Amino acid sequence: MTALEKIFGRTAQMTVLENLIEHQNESTYLSGIAEETGLSHSSVGRVIDPLLKVDVVIEKRLGKQIRTFRLNMDNKITKLILDFYTKLNSELQ
């Protein structure tokens, strides 16, 4: 169980966010996130939308159907989340 799960429980959105945090300097695909997290492709697509709306995640389209995602490292909210995540993990270890 991860530090975030201990406090907030295991939700699809938390799982996707944590996956993106773990790969914060990389772009990934919905299918890659789904494979790594065990979530369905549709679940990942559903829960990533709110993260896109608040600009925590950036989407880049490669052609008509291929979408890649990564954390928006220039966003203040993203920086706060990363700081919280880092501090939480150090406190709960």
C-alpha positions in Angstrom: 0.0 0.0 0.0 1.4 3.4 -1.0 1.5 6.5 1.2 -1.4 8.1 -0.7 -3.5 5.0 -0.4 -3.0 4.9 3.3 -4.6 8.3 3.6 -7.0 8.6 0.7 -7.8 5.0 -0.2 -7.3 3.3 -3.5 -9.2 5.2 -6.2 -8.6 5.0 -10.0 -7.8 8.7 -10.1 -5.3 8.4 -7.2 -3.7 5.4 -8.9 -3.3 7.3 -12.3 -1.9 10.4 -10.6 0.6 8.3 -8.6 1.7 6.5 -11.9 2.2 9.9 -13.5 4.2 11.1 -10.5 6.4 8.1 -10.7 7.1 8.8 -14.3 7.0 12.6 -14.0 9.6 13.4 -16.6 8.2 11.0 -19.2 5.3 11.0 -21.6 3.0 8.0 -21.6 -0.1 6.6 -23.3 -3.4 5.7 -21.8 -2.6 2.1 -22.6 0.7 2.3 -20.9 -0.9 3.7 -17.7 -3.6 1.1 -17.9 -1.0 -1.7 -18.2 1.1 -0.5 -15.4 -1.8 0.2 -13.0 -4.1 -2.7 -13.8 -6.9 -0.3 -14.6 -9.0 -0.5 -17.8 -8.2 1.8 -20.7 -11.6 3.4 -20.2 -11.1 4.0 -16.5 -7.8 5.7 -17.2 -9.4 7.9 -19.8 -12.2 8.8 -17.5 -10.1 9.8 -14.5 -7.4 11.6 -16.4 -9.9 14.2 -17.8 -10.2 16.1 -14.5 -6.4 16.3 -14.2 -6.3 17.7 -17.7 -8.9 20.3 -16.9 -6.9 21.7 -14.0 -3.8 21.6 -16.1 -1.9 19.2 -13.8 -1.6 16.9 -16.8 -0.7 17.9 -20.3 -2.0 16.0 -23.4 -0.1 15.9 -26.6 -1.7 14.4 -29.7 0.3 12.4 -32.2 -1.9 12.1 -35.2 -5.7 11.7 -34.9 -6.0 8.9 -32.4 -2.8 8.7 -30.4 -2.6 10.8 -27.2 0.3 11.1 -24.8 0.2 12.4 -21.3 2.7 13.8 -18.8 2.6 15.9 -15.7 2.7 19.7 -16.3 5.8 20.5 -14.3 5.2 24.3 -14.9 1.8 24.2 -13.0 1.8 25.4 -9.4 -0.8 22.8 -8.4 1.5 20.1 -9.8 4.4 21.4 -7.8 2.3 21.4 -4.7 1.2 17.8 -5.3 4.8 16.7 -5.9 6.0 18.4 -2.7 3.1 16.8 -0.7 3.8 13.4 -2.2 7.5 13.6 -1.4 7.0 14.8 2.1 4.2 12.2 2.7 6.4 9.3 1.5 9.3 10.4 3.7 7.0 10.7 6.8 5.3 7.4 6.4 8.4 5.3 5.8 
